Amino acid sequence: MATSNFYEDRRYCRACKRYVHYLQSPREAHCFLCGGAVRLFSPPDLERFRSSLQRERAARTSPSRGQRASA
């Protein structure tokens, strides 16, 4: 398992509206600046991440060009 580094790792704080350092407990993570809950991504970054996953899934599940589907 990878270890996190407080000085390099950041998460998005809704209250601060930016990526911040955070304090991690076993159940949740909080902003180092304001104490609010943090998320892994900002809303726009989360949308980009989800759309890229959908594109990758679609590319894997669609039949390759040149291959015929078995009947």
VENWOGI-V908407 format. One record per backbone hydrogen bond with DSSP energy under -1.0 kcal/mol. CO is the residue of the C=O (numbers start at 1). NH is the residue of the N-H. E is the energy in kcal/mol with one decimal. If there is no record, write none. Layout:
BEGIN
co:CO nh:NH e:E
co:CO nh:NH e:E
END
This chain:
BEGIN
co:5 nh:8 e:-1.3
co:5 nh:9 e:-3.2
co:11 nh:20 e:-3.3
co:12 nh:39 e:-3.1
co:13 nh:17 e:-1.6
co:13 nh:18 e:-1.1
co:18 nh:13 e:-2.5
co:20 nh:11 e:-2.3
co:21 nh:32 e:-2.3
co:23 nh:30 e:-2.6
co:28 nh:25 e:-3.2
co:29 nh:38 e:-1.5
co:30 nh:23 e:-3.0
co:31 nh:35 e:-1.0
co:36 nh:31 e:-3.5
co:39 nh:12 e:-2.6
co:42 nh:46 e:-2.8
co:43 nh:47 e:-2.1
co:44 nh:48 e:-2.1
co:45 nh:49 e:-2.4
co:46 nh:50 e:-2.6
co:47 nh:51 e:-2.4
co:48 nh:52 e:-2.1
co:49 nh:53 e:-2.0
co:50 nh:54 e:-2.2
co:51 nh:55 e:-2.2
co:52 nh:56 e:-2.2
co:53 nh:57 e:-2.6
co:54 nh:58 e:-2.5
co:55 nh:59 e:-2.2
co:56 nh:60 e:-1.9
co:57 nh:61 e:-2.2
co:58 nh:62 e:-1.8
co:64 nh:67 e:-1.3
END
